[in-house]
């Protein structure tokens, strides 16, 4: 139970910080987070999704990743081992989570395109 409460606290705390640094400021076109730039570079067509919703989802994924790594690292004894394990595990967790997010947007794009084709066939 302690691990779940640690994870939830970390997730909410990190998401709040991410919200104030990036999500709230995107309305005024401040600096775009690097995660957003990476996913937008892959998909190139940003008309497929609402950017504000996209930034919120990326914020949740990033918060989840950091909270997950922090929870895993908190269970290891010794600060040197915690730092080493944190550095080793953070990159694969981020890559996997953004790969899954990319797959989500690919499936969403396919569904949206099929709906548009159905609408065109009706006319």
C-alpha positions in Angstrom: 0.0 0.0 0.0 2.9 2.3 0.7 4.2 1.9 -2.9 0.8 2.8 -4.4 0.5 5.9 -2.3 4.1 6.9 -3.1 3.3 6.3 -6.8 0.0 8.3 -6.8 1.6 11.2 -4.8 4.5 11.3 -7.3 2.2 11.1 -10.3 0.0 14.0 -9.1 2.9 16.1 -8.0 4.8 15.8 -11.2 1.7 16.3 -13.4 0.9 19.5 -11.5 4.4 20.8 -12.1 4.2 19.8 -15.8 0.8 21.5 -16.0 2.1 24.8 -14.8 5.3 24.6 -16.8 4.0 23.5 -20.2 0.3 22.8 -20.5 -1.0 26.1 -19.2 1.6 28.0 -21.2 0.9 26.3 -24.6 -2.2 28.5 -25.0 0.2 31.5 -25.3 2.7 29.6 -27.5 5.6 29.4 -25.1 8.3 26.7 -25.4 7.0 23.4 -26.6 8.3 20.4 -24.6 10.8 18.1 -26.3 8.4 15.1 -26.0 5.8 17.0 -28.0 8.4 18.0 -30.6 9.5 14.4 -31.0 6.0 13.0 -31.5 5.0 15.9 -33.8 8.2 15.2 -35.9 7.1 11.6 -36.3 3.5 12.3 -37.3 4.1 15.7 -39.1 0.4 16.2 -39.6 -0.8 17.9 -36.4 -4.2 18.5 -37.8 -5.2 15.0 -36.9 -5.5 15.8 -33.2 -6.2 18.7 -30.8 -2.9 20.0 -29.7 -4.1 20.9 -26.2 -5.4 17.4 -25.7 -2.2 16.0 -27.1 -0.1 18.1 -24.6 -2.3 16.8 -21.7 -1.8 13.2 -22.7 1.9 13.7 -23.1 2.0 15.3 -19.7 0.2 12.3 -18.2 2.5 9.8 -19.9 5.6 11.7 -18.8 4.3 12.0 -15.2 3.5 8.3 -15.2 7.0 7.4 -16.4 8.8 9.6 -13.8 6.5 8.4 -11.0 7.0 4.7 -12.0 10.8 5.1 -12.1 10.8 7.0 -8.8 8.7 4.3 -7.1 11.0 1.6 -8.5 14.2 3.5 -7.4 12.8 4.2 -3.9 12.7 0.4 -3.2 16.4 0.0 -3.7 18.8 0.3 -0.8 21.9 2.5 -1.2 21.9 5.9 -2.9 24.5 5.0 -5.5 22.5 1.9 -6.6 19.4 4.1 -6.7 21.1 6.6 -9.0 22.6 4.0 -11.3 19.3 2.1 -11.5 17.4 5.3 -12.2 19.7 6.3 -15.0 19.6 2.8 -16.6 15.8 2.4 -16.3 14.5 5.9 -17.2 15.4 5.8 -20.9 13.8 2.4 -21.7 10.7 3.4 -19.8 10.4 6.7 -21.7 11.0 5.0 -25.1 8.5 2.3 -24.5 5.8 4.7 -23.2 6.2 7.1 -26.2 6.3 4.2 -28.6 2.9 3.1 -27.1 1.6 6.6 -27.3 2.7 6.8 -31.0 0.9 3.5 -31.7 -2.2 5.0 -30.1 -2.1 8.0 -32.4 -1.5 5.7 -35.4 -4.6 3.7 -34.6 -6.5 6.8 -34.0 -5.4 8.2 -37.4 -6.4 4.9 -39.1 -9.9 5.1 -37.5 -10.3 8.8 -38.4 -9.3 8.1 -42.0 -11.7 5.2 -42.3 -14.5 7.3 -41.0 -13.7 10.0 -43.5 -13.7 7.4 -46.3 -17.1 6.1 -45.2 -18.5 9.6 -45.2 -17.1 10.2 -48.7 -18.7 6.9 -50.0 -22.1 8.0 -48.7 -22.0 11.1 -50.9 
